[in-house]
Amino acid sequence: MATIKDIARLAEVSPATVSRVLNHDQSMSVATTTKERIFQVAHQLNYQKSTTHSPKTTAKKTLAIIEWYTEQQELNDLYYFSLREGIEKRADQLGFKVTRFFQTDDLKQAAACDGVLALGKFSAKQISQLGHLNEQIVFVDCDTLAQNYSCVIPDFTNGVAAVLEQFVQNGLTKIGMLAGEEHTSDQEESLLDPRFLAFKKLLTAQKNYQSRYVYVGDFTRESGYAMMKQALTDLKDDLPEAFFMANDSLAVGALRALQEQNIKVPEQMGIIAFNDSSLAEFVYPKLSSVHVPTAQMGATAVDLLADQLVASQENYARKVTHGVRLVLRDSSRKLTK
């Protein structure tokens, strides 16, 4: 008797995709050609649904979200809040029961869950510990492919490249950056901003990188304000024509510092940020920002984990890099030298 695994092999899709298509899961986005191929293979194999096996078994599975932030930290960070919402929405669509944990919690209950989604930045030691806690795990916003764990991350390099190209197209080559630095919750590792690494590499290749135009702090409005104030003091008449901000919060703080000094954005200085959270629309001027599809990233992580849970053979780790796009608004739309 043909099985879902047989159909998946011949249709060249995952067993989870076959199961959801054959059960007419309307919440799943699958190309029409893929659906037709699955139904055609099922017909050729004379596939019959089992009357003794309920297609609702997925509804009984439990997923644990383990966050690197504390609950209060997440409330202050729209990026991770949005990632978690994306995870929870997709999990609900697939019928999973979700339980939240924080890195500081007792994680024994997470070990008993069918799968784990680890959200945030983790040290090599923490990654190993979480992997041993539950073999069915996917990391979100942390590149763990080298450690043989599946993960979902945004495309930092092309996002930064789009920012720099936008500045250069507007004749701005004197470019600074407010970057962020973080530490894993166990304080084992300092995490250098991947946006800064891309920024430095790309501008160095253009022979246009100036270290004196780069300031590093944390990812808060307060830090953005303090760093821009310091830049104004240090650089005086040598200010960059444009600044790239590692996230929207930094940009909001920097805008305040510039406004206090009557430096007009974008007339005297162009600003582009990263993440494109709701903050970008509610400041003056409205922020140009690189949009990160946090809801899609969360959903993709759940789908990766769902595939792992039904895999019938050895599962190889996968890294999904989500594309990003530059959204232009008032802080850079009409840049002038």
Secondary structure as the mmCIF struct_conf table of DSSP 4:
data_model
#
loop_
_struct_conf.conf_type_id
_struct_conf.id
_struct_conf.beg_label_comp_id
_struct_conf.beg_label_asym_id
_struct_conf.beg_label_seq_id
_struct_conf.end_label_comp_id
_struct_conf.end_label_asym_id
_struct_conf.end_label_seq_id
HELX_RH_AL_P HELX_RH_AL_P1 ILE A 4 ALA A 11
TURN_TY1_P TURN_TY1_P1 GLU A 12 GLU A 12
BEND BEND1 VAL A 13 VAL A 13
HELX_RH_AL_P HELX_RH_AL_P2 PRO A 15 LEU A 22
TURN_TY1_P TURN_TY1_P2 ASN A 23 HIS A 24
TURN_TY1_P TURN_TY1_P3 GLN A 26 SER A 27
BEND BEND2 MET A 28 MET A 28
HELX_RH_AL_P HELX_RH_AL_P3 THR A 32 GLN A 44
TURN_TY1_P TURN_TY1_P4 LEU A 45 ASN A 46
BEND BEND3 THR A 51 HIS A 53
TURN_TY1_P TURN_TY1_P5 PRO A 55 LYS A 56
HELX_RH_3T_P HELX_RH_3T_P1 THR A 57 LYS A 60
STRN STRN1 THR A 62 GLU A 67
BEND BEND4 TRP A 68 TYR A 69
HELX_RH_AL_P HELX_RH_AL_P4 GLU A 71 LEU A 75
TURN_TY1_P TURN_TY1_P6 ASN A 76 ASN A 76
HELX_RH_AL_P HELX_RH_AL_P5 LEU A 78 GLN A 93
TURN_TY1_P TURN_TY1_P7 LEU A 94 GLY A 95
STRN STRN2 LYS A 97 PHE A 102
TURN_TY1_P TURN_TY1_P8 GLN A 103 THR A 104
BEND BEND5 ASP A 105 ASP A 105
HELX_RH_AL_P HELX_RH_AL_P6 LYS A 108 ALA A 111
TURN_TY1_P TURN_TY1_P9 ALA A 112 ALA A 112
BEND BEND6 CYS A 113 ASP A 114
STRN STRN3 GLY A 115 LEU A 119
BEND BEND7 GLY A 120 GLY A 120
HELX_RH_AL_P HELX_RH_AL_P7 ALA A 124 LEU A 133
BEND BEND8 GLU A 135 GLN A 136
STRN STRN4 ILE A 137 VAL A 140
BEND BEND9 ASP A 141 CYS A 142
HELX_RH_3T_P HELX_RH_3T_P2 LEU A 145 GLN A 147
TURN_TY1_P TURN_TY1_P10 ASN A 148 ASN A 148
STRN STRN5 SER A 150 PRO A 154
HELX_RH_AL_P HELX_RH_AL_P8 PHE A 156 GLN A 169
TURN_TY1_P TURN_TY1_P11 ASN A 170 GLY A 171
STRN STRN6 ILE A 175 HIS A 183
TURN_TY1_P TURN_TY1_P12 SER A 185 ASP A 186
BEND BEND10 GLN A 187 GLU A 188
STRN STRN7 SER A 190 LEU A 192
HELX_RH_AL_P HELX_RH_AL_P9 PRO A 194 ALA A 205
TURN_TY1_P TURN_TY1_P13 GLN A 206 LYS A 207
HELX_RH_3T_P HELX_RH_3T_P3 SER A 211 TYR A 213
STRN STRN8 VAL A 214 GLY A 217
BEND BEND11 PHE A 219 THR A 220
HELX_RH_AL_P HELX_RH_AL_P10 ARG A 221 LEU A 235
HELX_RH_3T_P HELX_RH_3T_P4 LYS A 236 ASP A 238
BEND BEND12 GLU A 241 GLU A 241
STRN STRN9 ALA A 242 MET A 245
BEND BEND13 ALA A 246 ASN A 247
HELX_RH_AL_P HELX_RH_AL_P11 ASP A 248 GLU A 260
TURN_TY1_P TURN_TY1_P14 GLN A 261 ASN A 262
TURN_TY1_P TURN_TY1_P15 VAL A 265 GLN A 268
STRN STRN10 GLY A 270 ASN A 275
HELX_RH_3T_P HELX_RH_3T_P5 SER A 278 GLU A 281
BEND BEND14 PHE A 282 PRO A 285
HELX_LH_PP_P HELX_LH_PP_P1 LYS A 286 LEU A 287
STRN STRN11 SER A 288 HIS A 291
HELX_RH_AL_P HELX_RH_AL_P12 THR A 294 VAL A 310
BEND BEND15 GLN A 313 GLN A 313
HELX_LH_PP_P HELX_LH_PP_P2 GLU A 314 ALA A 317
STRN STRN12 LYS A 319 HIS A 322
STRN STRN13 ARG A 325 VAL A 327
TURN_TY1_P TURN_TY1_P16 ASP A 330 LYS A 334
#
